[in-house]
Amino acid sequence: MVTTDPAPPDAVDAAIARVLDAERAAGDAVAQAGETAAAMTEDARAAARALATRTERRIRSIRAAFEARTAAEVAALDAAATDAGAQHALTPEERARLDAAVAILAAELTRQATA
C-alpha cells in the first residue's frame, strides 16, 4: 500500500486561498453581469419609451392632417350642396335660349306623335 505524505500546510493554505480568490472573482463576475443586464434592461426600456413617444407624436400628426383634410372636404361638399340648392335667376339671353330649346323639343315630340 502506498502512502502519501500530507501536503505541507503552506500548500494547503495556498490552495484554499486560490479557491477563495476564484470564488470571490466568480461572485464579482456574477455581480458585474447582473449590473450589465440591469443597464441593458434600462436602455431597452428607455428606447421603447422613446419609440412610443415618437410613434404617438407621428400618429397625432397624421390624425390632425386627416382631420384637417376631411374638414376641408366636408366644407367643400357643404358649399357644393348650398350652391346646388340656390336658385338662379335667368338672364334674358338664357330665357330666350331656354324658350327656343323648349320649342324645338315640343316640335320634335309632336312630330313623332303624328308620324
VMD Tcl script that builds the backbone (N, CA, C; Angstrom):
set m [mol new atoms 345]
animate dup $m
set s [atomselect $m all]
$s set {name element resname resid chain x y z} {
  {N N MET 1 A 0.825 -1.159 0.000}
  {CA C MET 1 A 0.000 0.000 0.000}
  {C C MET 1 A 0.882 1.239 0.000}
  {N N VAL 2 A 0.506 2.175 -0.856}
  {CA C VAL 2 A 1.322 3.374 -0.993}
  {C C VAL 2 A 0.696 4.448 -0.110}
  {N N THR 3 A 1.508 5.072 0.642}
  {CA C THR 3 A 1.007 6.163 1.472}
  {C C THR 3 A 1.622 7.449 0.963}
  {N N THR 4 A 0.823 8.450 1.034}
  {CA C THR 4 A 1.346 9.744 0.598}
  {C C THR 4 A 1.453 10.641 1.811}
  {N N ASP 5 A 2.412 11.463 1.745}
  {CA C ASP 5 A 2.579 12.401 2.851}
  {C C ASP 5 A 1.541 13.506 2.676}
  {N N PRO 6 A 0.995 13.915 3.766}
  {CA C PRO 6 A 0.049 15.027 3.632}
  {C C PRO 6 A 0.775 16.257 3.088}
  {N N ALA 7 A -0.011 17.080 2.358}
  {CA C ALA 7 A 0.579 18.274 1.775}
  {C C ALA 7 A 1.045 19.207 2.875}
  {N N PRO 8 A 2.111 19.918 2.626}
  {CA C PRO 8 A 2.588 20.841 3.636}
  {C C PRO 8 A 1.521 21.907 3.899}
  {N N PRO 9 A 1.483 22.432 5.092}
  {CA C PRO 9 A 0.456 23.414 5.444}
  {C C PRO 9 A 0.473 24.637 4.531}
  {N N ASP 10 A 1.604 25.043 4.079}
  {CA C ASP 10 A 1.656 26.213 3.183}
  {C C ASP 10 A 0.938 25.920 1.867}
  {N N ALA 11 A 1.082 24.729 1.339}
  {CA C ALA 11 A 0.430 24.349 0.080}
  {C C ALA 11 A -1.081 24.310 0.260}
  {N N VAL 12 A -1.518 23.813 1.402}
  {CA C VAL 12 A -2.961 23.749 1.679}
  {C C VAL 12 A -3.514 25.157 1.791}
  {N N ASP 13 A -2.814 25.982 2.522}
  {CA C ASP 13 A -3.262 27.361 2.682}
  {C C ASP 13 A -3.300 28.081 1.331}
  {N N ALA 14 A -2.317 27.808 0.508}
  {CA C ALA 14 A -2.270 28.435 -0.821}
  {C C ALA 14 A -3.424 27.945 -1.675}
  {N N ALA 15 A -3.720 26.675 -1.597}
  {CA C ALA 15 A -4.834 26.119 -2.379}
  {C C ALA 15 A -6.157 26.713 -1.915}
  {N N ILE 16 A -6.341 26.817 -0.612}
  {CA C ILE 16 A -7.575 27.405 -0.074}
  {C C ILE 16 A -7.670 28.862 -0.505}
  {N N ALA 17 A -6.562 29.572 -0.466}
  {CA C ALA 17 A -6.553 30.981 -0.881}
  {C C ALA 17 A -6.931 31.110 -2.359}
  {N N ARG 18 A -6.397 30.188 -3.201}
  {CA C ARG 18 A -6.742 30.219 -4.631}
  {C C ARG 18 A -8.237 29.963 -4.828}
  {N N VAL 19 A -8.774 28.994 -4.092}
  {CA C VAL 19 A -10.205 28.682 -4.199}
  {C C VAL 19 A -11.032 29.880 -3.760}
  {N N LEU 20 A -10.652 30.494 -2.665}
  {CA C LEU 20 A -11.394 31.666 -2.176}
  {C C LEU 20 A -11.290 32.833 -3.155}
  {N N ASP 21 A -10.098 33.019 -3.734}
  {CA C ASP 21 A -9.928 34.086 -4.745}
  {C C ASP 21 A -10.808 33.809 -5.970}
  {N N ALA 22 A -10.830 32.560 -6.394}
  {CA C ALA 22 A -11.651 32.197 -7.553}
  {C C ALA 22 A -13.125 32.396 -7.248}
  {N N GLU 23 A -13.534 32.034 -6.022}
  {CA C GLU 23 A -14.935 32.209 -5.621}
  {C C GLU 23 A -15.285 33.698 -5.587}
  {N N ARG 24 A -14.397 34.505 -5.051}
  {CA C ARG 24 A -14.620 35.951 -4.993}
  {C C ARG 24 A -14.692 36.529 -6.413}
  {N N ALA 25 A -13.804 36.095 -7.287}
  {CA C ALA 25 A -13.799 36.572 -8.685}
  {C C ALA 25 A -15.094 36.159 -9.391}
  {N N ALA 26 A -15.536 34.936 -9.126}
  {CA C ALA 26 A -16.788 34.477 -9.740}
  {C C ALA 26 A -17.956 35.299 -9.226}
  {N N GLY 27 A -17.969 35.578 -7.918}
  {CA C GLY 27 A -19.044 36.415 -7.344}
  {C C GLY 27 A -19.023 37.807 -7.945}
  {N N ASP 28 A -17.804 38.371 -8.110}
  {CA C ASP 28 A -17.688 39.692 -8.734}
  {C C ASP 28 A -18.192 39.664 -10.178}
  {N N ALA 29 A -17.859 38.597 -10.907}
  {CA C ALA 29 A -18.301 38.470 -12.301}
  {C C ALA 29 A -19.823 38.359 -12.374}
  {N N VAL 30 A -20.409 37.605 -11.442}
  {CA C VAL 30 A -21.881 37.477 -11.419}
  {C C VAL 30 A -22.511 38.827 -11.108}
  {N N ALA 31 A -21.943 39.547 -10.145}
  {CA C ALA 31 A -22.470 40.875 -9.802}
  {C C ALA 31 A -22.342 41.825 -10.988}
  {N N GLN 32 A -21.203 41.800 -11.666}
  {CA C GLN 32 A -20.992 42.650 -12.837}
  {C C GLN 32 A -21.974 42.289 -13.948}
  {N N ALA 33 A -22.179 40.993 -14.149}
  {CA C ALA 33 A -23.144 40.565 -15.174}
  {C C ALA 33 A -24.547 41.042 -14.825}
  {N N GLY 34 A -24.911 40.996 -13.538}
  {CA C GLY 34 A -26.221 41.500 -13.109}
  {C C GLY 34 A -26.358 42.991 -13.363}
  {N N GLU 35 A -25.286 43.755 -13.065}
  {CA C GLU 35 A -25.314 45.201 -13.318}
  {C C GLU 35 A -25.417 45.489 -14.807}
  {N N THR 36 A -24.660 44.734 -15.599}
  {CA C THR 36 A -24.717 44.912 -17.054}
  {C C THR 36 A -26.105 44.600 -17.585}
  {N N ALA 37 A -26.698 43.521 -17.097}
  {CA C ALA 37 A -28.051 43.149 -17.536}
  {C C ALA 37 A -29.059 44.214 -17.126}
  {N N ALA 38 A -28.922 44.755 -15.914}
  {CA C ALA 38 A -29.833 45.812 -15.460}
  {C C ALA 38 A -29.694 47.054 -16.331}
  {N N ALA 39 A -28.449 47.396 -16.674}
  {CA C ALA 39 A -28.222 48.557 -17.542}
  {C C ALA 39 A -28.804 48.319 -18.925}
  {N N MET 40 A -28.627 47.119 -19.451}
  {CA C MET 40 A -29.192 46.800 -20.769}
  {C C MET 40 A -30.711 46.861 -20.725}
  {N N THR 41 A -31.290 46.364 -19.644}
  {CA C THR 41 A -32.745 46.398 -19.500}
  {C C THR 41 A -33.239 47.843 -19.460}
  {N N GLU 42 A -32.555 48.689 -18.700}
  {CA C GLU 42 A -32.965 50.090 -18.621}
  {C C GLU 42 A -32.788 50.789 -19.965}
  {N N ASP 43 A -31.704 50.479 -20.666}
  {CA C ASP 43 A -31.504 51.052 -22.005}
  {C C ASP 43 A -32.634 50.630 -22.943}
  {N N ALA 44 A -33.005 49.369 -22.874}
  {CA C ALA 44 A -34.096 48.872 -23.734}
  {C C ALA 44 A -35.413 49.553 -23.377}
  {N N ARG 45 A -35.649 49.734 -22.082}
  {CA C ARG 45 A -36.885 50.420 -21.666}
  {C C ARG 45 A -36.876 51.864 -22.138}
  {N N ALA 46 A -35.739 52.534 -22.024}
  {CA C ALA 46 A -35.642 53.926 -22.483}
  {C C ALA 46 A -35.874 54.010 -23.987}
  {N N ALA 47 A -35.301 53.073 -24.730}
  {CA C ALA 47 A -35.507 53.057 -26.186}
  {C C ALA 47 A -36.970 52.810 -26.513}
  {N N ALA 48 A -37.616 51.925 -25.772}
  {CA C ALA 48 A -39.040 51.638 -26.012}
  {C C ALA 48 A -39.888 52.868 -25.690}
  {N N ARG 49 A -39.553 53.571 -24.603}
  {CA C ARG 49 A -40.297 54.789 -24.264}
  {C C ARG 49 A -40.107 55.849 -25.346}
  {N N ALA 50 A -38.886 55.999 -25.837}
  {CA C ALA 50 A -38.617 56.988 -26.895}
  {C C ALA 50 A -39.375 56.622 -28.167}
  {N N LEU 51 A -39.388 55.342 -28.509}
  {CA C LEU 51 A -40.127 54.891 -29.691}
  {C C LEU 51 A -41.619 55.152 -29.518}
  {N N ALA 52 A -42.142 54.863 -28.341}
  {CA C ALA 52 A -43.570 55.101 -28.083}
  {C C ALA 52 A -43.899 56.590 -28.191}
  {N N THR 53 A -43.015 57.431 -27.699}
  {CA C THR 53 A -43.229 58.882 -27.780}
  {C C THR 53 A -43.227 59.349 -29.230}
  {N N ARG 54 A -42.232 58.892 -30.001}
  {CA C ARG 54 A -42.170 59.268 -31.424}
  {C C ARG 54 A -43.392 58.755 -32.170}
  {N N THR 55 A -43.786 57.525 -31.892}
  {CA C THR 55 A -44.934 56.934 -32.574}
  {C C THR 55 A -46.206 57.714 -32.258}
  {N N GLU 56 A -46.397 58.045 -30.991}
  {CA C GLU 56 A -47.583 58.809 -30.589}
  {C C GLU 56 A -47.601 60.176 -31.261}
  {N N ARG 57 A -46.436 60.829 -31.326}
  {CA C ARG 57 A -46.346 62.135 -31.984}
  {C C ARG 57 A -46.695 62.015 -33.470}
  {N N ARG 58 A -46.181 60.970 -34.123}
  {CA C ARG 58 A -46.477 60.772 -35.550}
  {C C ARG 58 A -47.954 60.464 -35.769}
  {N N ILE 59 A -48.527 59.661 -34.888}
  {CA C ILE 59 A -49.955 59.336 -35.013}
  {C C ILE 59 A -50.796 60.604 -34.837}
  {N N ARG 60 A -50.442 61.436 -33.843}
  {CA C ARG 60 A -51.184 62.693 -33.656}
  {C C ARG 60 A -51.067 63.577 -34.886}
  {N N SER 61 A -49.872 63.639 -35.474}
  {CA C SER 61 A -49.671 64.458 -36.672}
  {C C SER 61 A -50.500 63.940 -37.839}
  {N N ILE 62 A -50.488 62.641 -38.045}
  {CA C ILE 62 A -51.259 62.041 -39.139}
  {C C ILE 62 A -52.747 62.245 -38.902}
  {N N ARG 63 A -53.177 62.052 -37.662}
  {CA C ARG 63 A -54.599 62.235 -37.335}
  {C C ARG 63 A -55.025 63.682 -37.570}
  {N N ALA 64 A -54.187 64.635 -37.160}
  {CA C ALA 64 A -54.509 66.052 -37.353}
  {C C ALA 64 A -54.602 66.386 -38.841}
  {N N ALA 65 A -53.679 65.869 -39.634}
  {CA C ALA 65 A -53.715 66.117 -41.080}
  {C C ALA 65 A -54.964 65.503 -41.696}
  {N N PHE 66 A -55.312 64.289 -41.262}
  {CA C PHE 66 A -56.520 63.630 -41.769}
  {C C PHE 66 A -57.759 64.440 -41.404}
  {N N GLU 67 A -57.832 64.893 -40.152}
  {CA C GLU 67 A -58.993 65.662 -39.717}
  {C C GLU 67 A -59.099 66.980 -40.480}
  {N N ALA 68 A -57.955 67.631 -40.718}
  {CA C ALA 68 A -57.972 68.896 -41.467}
  {C C ALA 68 A -58.423 68.658 -42.902}
  {N N ARG 69 A -57.883 67.601 -43.524}
  {CA C ARG 69 A -58.267 67.295 -44.903}
  {C C ARG 69 A -59.756 66.928 -44.978}
  {N N THR 70 A -60.218 66.142 -44.021}
  {CA C THR 70 A -61.621 65.747 -44.008}
  {C C THR 70 A -62.522 66.955 -43.793}
  {N N ALA 71 A -62.132 67.852 -42.874}
  {CA C ALA 71 A -62.925 69.056 -42.628}
  {C C ALA 71 A -63.003 69.918 -43.894}
  {N N ALA 72 A -61.894 70.025 -44.614}
  {CA C ALA 72 A -61.897 70.810 -45.856}
  {C C ALA 72 A -62.808 70.171 -46.901}
  {N N GLU 73 A -62.749 68.839 -47.007}
  {CA C GLU 73 A -63.607 68.153 -47.982}
  {C C GLU 73 A -65.077 68.278 -47.613}
  {N N VAL 74 A -65.392 68.182 -46.332}
  {CA C VAL 74 A -66.786 68.345 -45.886}
  {C C VAL 74 A -67.253 69.764 -46.160}
  {N N ALA 75 A -66.394 70.740 -45.898}
  {CA C ALA 75 A -66.750 72.135 -46.176}
  {C C ALA 75 A -67.009 72.331 -47.670}
  {N N ALA 76 A -66.182 71.715 -48.514}
  {CA C ALA 76 A -66.390 71.821 -49.964}
  {C C ALA 76 A -67.707 71.167 -50.364}
  {N N LEU 77 A -68.014 70.017 -49.780}
  {CA C LEU 77 A -69.291 69.357 -50.079}
  {C C LEU 77 A -70.476 70.199 -49.593}
  {N N ASP 78 A -70.344 70.802 -48.420}
  {CA C ASP 78 A -71.401 71.680 -47.911}
  {C C ASP 78 A -71.607 72.872 -48.845}
  {N N ALA 79 A -70.504 73.442 -49.321}
  {CA C ALA 79 A -70.600 74.576 -50.240}
  {C C ALA 79 A -71.260 74.152 -51.549}
  {N N ALA 80 A -70.888 72.975 -52.045}
  {CA C ALA 80 A -71.497 72.477 -53.280}
  {C C ALA 80 A -72.981 72.219 -53.087}
  {N N ALA 81 A -73.349 71.704 -51.926}
  {CA C ALA 81 A -74.770 71.463 -51.655}
  {C C ALA 81 A -75.531 72.772 -51.569}
  {N N THR 82 A -74.918 73.763 -50.956}
  {CA C THR 82 A -75.557 75.077 -50.871}
  {C C THR 82 A -75.723 75.668 -52.263}
  {N N ASP 83 A -74.672 75.574 -53.085}
  {CA C ASP 83 A -74.744 76.089 -54.453}
  {C C ASP 83 A -75.802 75.349 -55.263}
  {N N ALA 84 A -75.887 74.043 -55.064}
  {CA C ALA 84 A -76.859 73.253 -55.832}
  {C C ALA 84 A -78.280 73.622 -55.457}
  {N N GLY 85 A -78.489 74.011 -54.216}
  {CA C GLY 85 A -79.836 74.361 -53.772}
  {C C GLY 85 A -80.208 75.805 -54.053}
  {N N ALA 86 A -79.255 76.610 -54.483}
  {CA C ALA 86 A -79.530 78.029 -54.731}
  {C C ALA 86 A -80.304 78.209 -56.039}
  {N N GLN 87 A -81.191 79.155 -56.021}
  {CA C GLN 87 A -81.949 79.460 -57.242}
  {C C GLN 87 A -81.123 80.400 -58.111}
  {N N HIS 88 A -81.301 80.218 -59.394}
  {CA C HIS 88 A -80.562 81.031 -60.355}
  {C C HIS 88 A -81.583 81.811 -61.173}
  {N N ALA 89 A -81.497 83.105 -61.099}
  {CA C ALA 89 A -82.391 83.946 -61.913}
  {C C ALA 89 A -81.846 83.974 -63.331}
  {N N LEU 90 A -82.685 83.597 -64.262}
  {CA C LEU 90 A -82.252 83.534 -65.662}
  {C C LEU 90 A -82.138 84.936 -66.244}
  {N N THR 91 A -81.089 85.119 -67.032}
  {CA C THR 91 A -80.934 86.378 -67.756}
  {C C THR 91 A -81.855 86.326 -68.974}
  {N N PRO 92 A -82.130 87.460 -69.576}
  {CA C PRO 92 A -82.992 87.443 -70.777}
  {C C PRO 92 A -82.430 86.536 -71.874}
  {N N GLU 93 A -81.088 86.501 -72.027}
  {CA C GLU 93 A -80.486 85.644 -73.050}
  {C C GLU 93 A -80.720 84.170 -72.722}
  {N N GLU 94 A -80.525 83.803 -71.440}
  {CA C GLU 94 A -80.749 82.420 -71.026}
  {C C GLU 94 A -82.219 82.040 -71.201}
  {N N ARG 95 A -83.096 82.977 -70.884}
  {CA C ARG 95 A -84.535 82.728 -71.024}
  {C C ARG 95 A -84.877 82.479 -72.491}
  {N N ALA 96 A -84.283 83.245 -73.399}
  {CA C ALA 96 A -84.549 83.095 -74.836}
  {C C ALA 96 A -84.015 81.748 -75.326}
  {N N ARG 97 A -82.821 81.361 -74.889}
  {CA C ARG 97 A -82.271 80.059 -75.291}
  {C C ARG 97 A -83.125 78.912 -74.769}
  {N N LEU 98 A -83.618 79.056 -73.524}
  {CA C LEU 98 A -84.462 78.010 -72.951}
  {C C LEU 98 A -85.778 77.911 -73.718}
  {N N ASP 99 A -86.384 79.054 -74.039}
  {CA C ASP 99 A -87.638 79.032 -74.802}
  {C C ASP 99 A -87.436 78.381 -76.168}
  {N N ALA 100 A -86.309 78.669 -76.805}
  {CA C ALA 100 A -86.028 78.080 -78.122}
  {C C ALA 100 A -85.840 76.568 -77.989}
  {N N ALA 101 A -85.134 76.132 -76.960}
  {CA C ALA 101 A -84.916 74.703 -76.763}
  {C C ALA 101 A -86.228 73.991 -76.470}
  {N N VAL 102 A -87.092 74.616 -75.699}
  {CA C VAL 102 A -88.398 74.008 -75.386}
  {C C VAL 102 A -89.244 73.918 -76.661}
  {N N ALA 103 A -89.182 74.948 -77.471}
  {CA C ALA 103 A -89.965 74.940 -78.713}
  {C C ALA 103 A -89.482 73.833 -79.647}
  {N N ILE 104 A -88.164 73.666 -79.757}
  {CA C ILE 104 A -87.611 72.605 -80.609}
  {C C ILE 104 A -88.019 71.239 -80.078}
  {N N LEU 105 A -87.928 71.050 -78.771}
  {CA C LEU 105 A -88.305 69.779 -78.169}
  {C C LEU 105 A -89.788 69.490 -78.387}
  {N N ALA 106 A -90.628 70.503 -78.213}
  {CA C ALA 106 A -92.071 70.314 -78.407}
  {C C ALA 106 A -92.363 69.941 -79.855}
  {N N ALA 107 A -91.666 70.571 -80.774}
  {CA C ALA 107 A -91.883 70.274 -82.191}
  {C C ALA 107 A -91.474 68.843 -82.499}
  {N N GLU 108 A -90.346 68.425 -81.961}
  {CA C GLU 108 A -89.894 67.055 -82.214}
  {C C GLU 108 A -90.853 66.034 -81.609}
  {N N LEU 109 A -91.324 66.312 -80.419}
  {CA C LEU 109 A -92.238 65.373 -79.752}
  {C C LEU 109 A -93.581 65.282 -80.491}
  {N N THR 110 A -94.059 66.383 -80.969}
  {CA C THR 110 A -95.360 66.367 -81.668}
  {C C THR 110 A -95.220 65.753 -83.050}
  {N N ARG 111 A -94.085 65.904 -83.692}
  {CA C ARG 111 A -93.863 65.267 -84.969}
  {C C ARG 111 A -93.837 63.770 -84.835}
  {N N GLN 112 A -93.172 63.287 -83.785}
  {CA C GLN 112 A -93.086 61.842 -83.581}
  {C C GLN 112 A -94.440 61.275 -83.244}
  {N N ALA 113 A -95.241 62.014 -82.515}
  {CA C ALA 113 A -96.560 61.508 -82.158}
  {C C ALA 113 A -97.460 61.431 -83.366}
  {N N THR 114 A -97.308 62.305 -84.330}
  {CA C THR 114 A -98.180 62.311 -85.515}
  {C C THR 114 A -97.629 61.404 -86.616}
  {N N ALA 115 A -96.386 61.069 -86.547}
  {CA C ALA 115 A -95.785 60.283 -87.611}
  {C C ALA 115 A -96.134 58.826 -87.541}
}
mol reanalyze $m
mol bondsrecalc $m
mol representation Tube
mol addrep $m
